Amino acid sequence: MLKLTKKADYGLIALKHLAVNADAGVASAKDIADTYRIPLPLLSKILQKLNKSGFVRSEQGNNGGYRLARPARDISTLEVIRAIDGPIILTHCFTEHNQKECTISDTCSVREPLRKVHEGILKLLGGITIHDLAIDESPAPPMPPPTKLYELLGAPAASK
């Protein structure tokens, strides 16, 4: 199954948050973590990686935090995912090393169709920017406590 890791998901959430709230200036890792209920230590590591990769800038001081280093229109979801998780590989036979070791490569009937799917996924992710994720979003309001969420959804609150 092809799915994003939590790290990539959280990285995209953080970048979207920074894009939506760009007019407010910088956002601290704690503010972002609290808003989306992301574990702060994990988010801090992700933001450090995004900083080293040139997606965000870190600003030190009492009012420090993070801001986008590039316009949201110029940051694709593909490059963010690659920066956090490394290459996206749909199946192992697309890597040169595994292609040489594959015992059925001469008779495989799905490698080329899957390669087309893989290329389509990369093209799709490469064409979606952080700006696209942030379109028509207002700044994120603080999340209500979990019991309030259950009430809003009409579900009984989880037992403690």
Buried (B, 14 or more C-beta within 10 A) or exposed (E): EEEBEEBBBBBBBBBBBBBBBBEEEBBBBEBBBBBBEBEEEEBBBBBBBBBEBEBBBBEEEEEEBBBBBEEBEEBBBBBBBBBBEEEBEBBEBBEEEEEEEEEEEEEEEEBEEBBEEBEEBBEEBEEEBBBBBBEEEEEBEEEEEEEEEBEEEEEEEEEE
